[in-house]
């Protein structure tokens, strides 16, 4: 289950995620909420990184924490730091306010808690990078999760139970925040303590694929049903508008939907056709640029909105949205491409020097079954860590 060197379709999933973010923020949030794209990114991140860490643990007998954290820093920080410093420099030249603590929060991954406790300054007055809250959530999770894998990773049932507990406790904590505490209304959306389970759903499924593959044999012939279940759960998570549901159970329902979709995608016969579609060159290219696009996507939009004298894209009439969104999207892809070529690719060459170390450990034999997927069909593999 953990063999192979590539996870087909993941770049395509990244492309869909960033398209959701762009659509939501470019004025079509009532149809495609940008937050759904972020939730997909969270799930995908947990699924991929857990797969890589479990493979390292199986192959070498441990996890090299030093190299893992170096790889994470080289993956995220160069593009993010360049973005923040460029935006801060331009804002300073234009006379906008730059709050030093907010700058530090951006560079050291606590933008989410800074904004939740101090408040977020608007783009009309300050340099802005409020989308970095999601990077903070991820980095807080990965400060702890590899340590948990080292402690309980060799005991698959305990690991599975612990992650299942995180999924339940995440929902319980959001309910406590909404019903019993007087915190910022965005707390359950942006706070790491309230969103860790969105990443943990991906981790949980990766553990099932890697350590309990026999539990997924039934899925091989039921992919279409699983895709239908995933679609129904996602639609329900968007259609139900009760405030308490939206601030609490919505994220759990979306996690279950994405788990169902990924089981179908990598564990069923029907998933092969979807993976082929997700491997289309345009989607793969966009997926590889998705991180840079996420960082830069507000910049061209903000420029256009200032020229039009409008505060938010949602306030634009439909005919202007249909013009502004594609133009801002193309500009975003251009900025992301420059970021990728000038910053991400050189950093990737350095990052690969810090791969897993240590001696190889014996690889346990994988169970076989006449109805299981062909080799490689359910094989999450190397990606970005």
SVG drawing of the C-alpha trace seen along z (x, -y; Angstrom):
<svg xmlns="http://www.w3.org/2000/svg" viewBox="-30 -57 52 71">
<polyline fill="none" stroke="black" stroke-width="0.4" points="0.0,0.0 2.9,-2.4 4.9,-1.7 5.5,-3.7 7.0,-7.2 4.0,-9.3 0.4,-9.8 -1.5,-10.2 -4.2,-12.8 -3.0,-14.9 -1.9,-17.8 -5.3,-17.7 -6.9,-17.8 -4.7,-20.8 -5.9,-22.5 -9.6,-22.0 -8.8,-23.3 -7.2,-26.6 -10.0,-27.1 -12.5,-26.8 -10.5,-29.4 -10.3,-31.8 -14.0,-31.4 -15.0,-32.1 -12.8,-35.1 -13.5,-36.6 -17.2,-37.1 -18.8,-33.7 -18.6,-32.7 -22.4,-32.0 -21.9,-29.3 -18.4,-28.0 -17.1,-29.0 -13.4,-29.6 -13.2,-27.9 -14.1,-24.6 -10.9,-24.8 -8.9,-25.4 -10.5,-22.4 -9.5,-20.2 -6.0,-21.5 -5.9,-20.6 -7.2,-17.0 -4.8,-16.5 -1.8,-17.7 -2.6,-15.3 -3.1,-12.4 0.1,-13.0 2.5,-13.8 1.2,-10.9 1.8,-8.6 5.3,-9.8 6.1,-9.6 4.6,-6.1 6.7,-5.0 9.8,-6.5 9.0,-4.8 8.5,-1.4 11.6,-1.7 14.1,-3.1 12.6,-2.1 12.0,-5.7 11.4,-9.3 14.1,-11.8 12.5,-14.9 15.4,-17.2 15.2,-16.6 11.4,-16.6 11.2,-20.1 13.9,-21.3 12.0,-20.0 8.8,-21.7 10.6,-25.0 12.1,-24.8 8.7,-23.9 6.7,-26.7 8.9,-29.5 10.8,-30.8 7.7,-31.6 5.8,-32.8 8.6,-35.0 9.2,-36.5 5.5,-37.3 5.2,-38.9 8.4,-41.0 7.4,-42.2 3.9,-43.1 5.3,-44.9 7.8,-46.8 5.1,-47.9 2.8,-48.9 5.5,-50.9 6.3,-52.8 2.6,-53.5 2.2,-54.8 0.1,-51.9 0.5,-50.8 2.7,-47.9 2.2,-46.5 5.6,-44.9 3.9,-42.2 1.7,-41.3 4.8,-41.0 6.4,-38.7 3.2,-36.7 3.2,-36.1 6.8,-35.0 6.6,-32.7 3.2,-31.1 0.8,-32.6 -1.2,-34.9 -4.4,-33.1 -4.1,-33.6 -2.9,-37.2 -5.9,-38.1 -8.3,-36.3 -7.0,-38.1 -5.8,-41.5 -7.9,-41.9 -7.2,-42.1 -6.3,-45.4 -8.2,-46.0 -6.5,-46.2 -7.5,-49.8 -5.2,-50.8 -2.6,-48.0 -0.3,-45.7 -2.3,-42.5 -1.6,-38.8 -4.5,-37.5 -4.7,-34.2 -1.6,-33.0 -3.9,-31.8 -4.2,-28.5 -0.4,-28.0 -0.3,-28.6 -2.9,-25.9 -0.8,-23.4 2.5,-24.3 1.0,-24.0 -0.3,-20.5 3.0,-19.3 4.9,-20.5 3.1,-17.8 2.0,-15.1 5.5,-13.6 6.2,-13.3 3.0,-11.3 4.0,-9.1 7.3,-8.3 5.6,-7.4 2.7,-5.4 3.3,-4.9 4.7,-1.4 1.4,-0.4 -1.2,-0.8 -4.3,-0.1 -3.3,-2.7 -2.5,-5.2 -5.8,-4.6 -7.7,-5.0 -5.8,-8.2 -6.6,-9.8 -10.2,-8.7 -10.3,-10.5 -8.9,-13.7 -11.7,-13.6 -14.3,-13.3 -12.7,-15.8 -12.3,-18.4 -16.1,-18.5 -16.7,-18.5 -14.3,-21.4 -16.0,-23.5 -19.4,-22.9 -17.9,-24.1 -16.5,-27.2 -19.7,-28.1 -22.2,-27.2 -20.2,-27.9 -17.4,-30.4 -17.3,-34.0 -14.6,-33.9 -14.1,-35.6 -16.8,-34.4 -14.1,-33.2 -12.5,-31.1 -13.8,-27.8 -12.8,-28.7 -9.2,-30.0 -7.9,-28.7 -5.6,-25.8 -7.2,-24.1 -10.6,-24.1 -9.3,-23.1 -6.7,-20.4 -9.2,-17.7 -9.5,-18.9 -5.9,-17.8 -6.4,-14.8 -9.1,-13.3 -6.4,-13.0 -4.0,-11.5 -6.6,-9.0 -7.3,-7.8 -3.6,-7.5 -3.2,-5.2 -6.0,-3.0 -4.5,-2.8 -1.0,-2.0 -1.7,0.2 -5.2,1.6 -5.5,2.1 -7.7,5.2 -10.4,2.9 -10.7,1.2 -11.0,4.3 -14.7,3.9 -14.3,0.4 -12.8,1.8 -16.2,2.5 -18.1,-0.4 -16.3,-3.5 -19.3,-5.1 -21.3,-4.7 -18.5,-6.2 -18.2,-9.2 -21.9,-9.7 -21.8,-9.6 -18.9,-12.1 -20.9,-14.5 -24.0,-14.2 -22.1,-15.0 -20.3,-17.9 -23.6,-19.3 -25.2,-18.9 -22.3,-20.7 -22.9,-23.7 -26.7,-23.6 -27.3,-23.5 -27.2,-27.1 -27.9,-26.9 -25.1,-29.0 -24.2,-26.4 -23.9,-23.7 -21.8,-25.9 -19.4,-26.7 -19.1,-23.1 -20.3,-20.0 -19.7,-21.4 -16.0,-20.7 -16.5,-17.2 -19.0,-16.5 -16.6,-17.8 -13.8,-15.6 -16.0,-12.5 -16.9,-13.5 -13.3,-13.9 -12.4,-10.6 -15.1,-8.9 -13.9,-10.6 -10.3,-9.6 -11.2,-5.9 -13.0,-5.9 -10.2,-7.7 -7.4,-5.4 -9.2,-2.3 -11.7,-1.6 -11.9,-0.6 -13.9,-3.7 -11.2,-5.9 -8.8,-5.0 -10.9,-7.0 -11.1,-10.0 -7.3,-9.9 -6.8,-10.0 -8.9,-13.1 -7.0,-14.7 -3.7,-14.0 -4.6,-16.3 -1.6,-18.6 -3.5,-21.8 -4.6,-20.6 -1.2,-19.3 0.4,-22.6 -2.1,-24.5 -1.8,-22.2 2.0,-22.7 1.4,-26.5 -1.4,-26.3 0.7,-27.3 2.0,-30.4 -1.5,-31.2 -2.9,-30.9 -0.4,-33.4 -0.8,-36.0 -4.4,-35.7 -5.7,-38.7 -3.1,-41.1 -4.5,-41.5 -8.0,-41.4 -7.2,-44.2 -5.7,-46.3 -8.8,-46.0 -11.2,-46.6 -9.4,-49.8 -9.6,-51.1 -13.4,-50.3 -13.9,-51.8 -15.5,-48.6 -14.6,-47.1 -15.3,-43.4 -15.6,-41.3 -19.0,-40.0 -20.4,-43.6 -19.6,-43.7 -22.5,-43.2 -22.5,-39.9 -21.2,-41.2 -18.2,-42.8 -17.5,-39.6 -17.4,-37.6 -14.7,-40.0 -12.7,-40.6 -12.5,-37.0 -10.8,-35.6 -8.4,-38.6 -7.5,-38.4 -7.1,-34.6 -4.7,-34.9 -2.7,-37.5 -2.6,-35.2 -1.3,-32.3 1.4,-34.5 2.6,-35.7 2.5,-32.1 4.5,-30.9 7.2,-33.5 7.2,-32.5 7.5,-28.8 10.4,-29.3 12.4,-31.9 11.9,-30.6 10.2,-27.3 12.2,-25.3 15.6,-26.4 14.4,-25.7 13.2,-22.2 16.7,-21.3 18.0,-22.1 15.1,-20.4 15.9,-17.1 19.2,-17.0 17.3,-16.5 15.5,-13.3 14.9,-10.5 18.1,-9.0 18.8,-5.8 19.1,-2.1 16.3,-0.3 14.0,1.8 12.4,5.0 9.2,4.4 6.3,6.5 4.5,8.4 1.2,7.0 -1.9,9.1 -3.3,10.1 -6.9,10.6 -8.4,11.5 -10.6,8.4 -7.9,6.0 -6.7,3.2 -3.9,3.8 -0.5,2.8 -0.1,-1.0 -3.9,-1.8 -4.0,-2.3 -0.4,-3.4 0.0,-6.9 3.6,-7.9 6.2,-10.6 5.1,-14.2 6.0,-17.4 6.9,-17.4"/>
</svg>
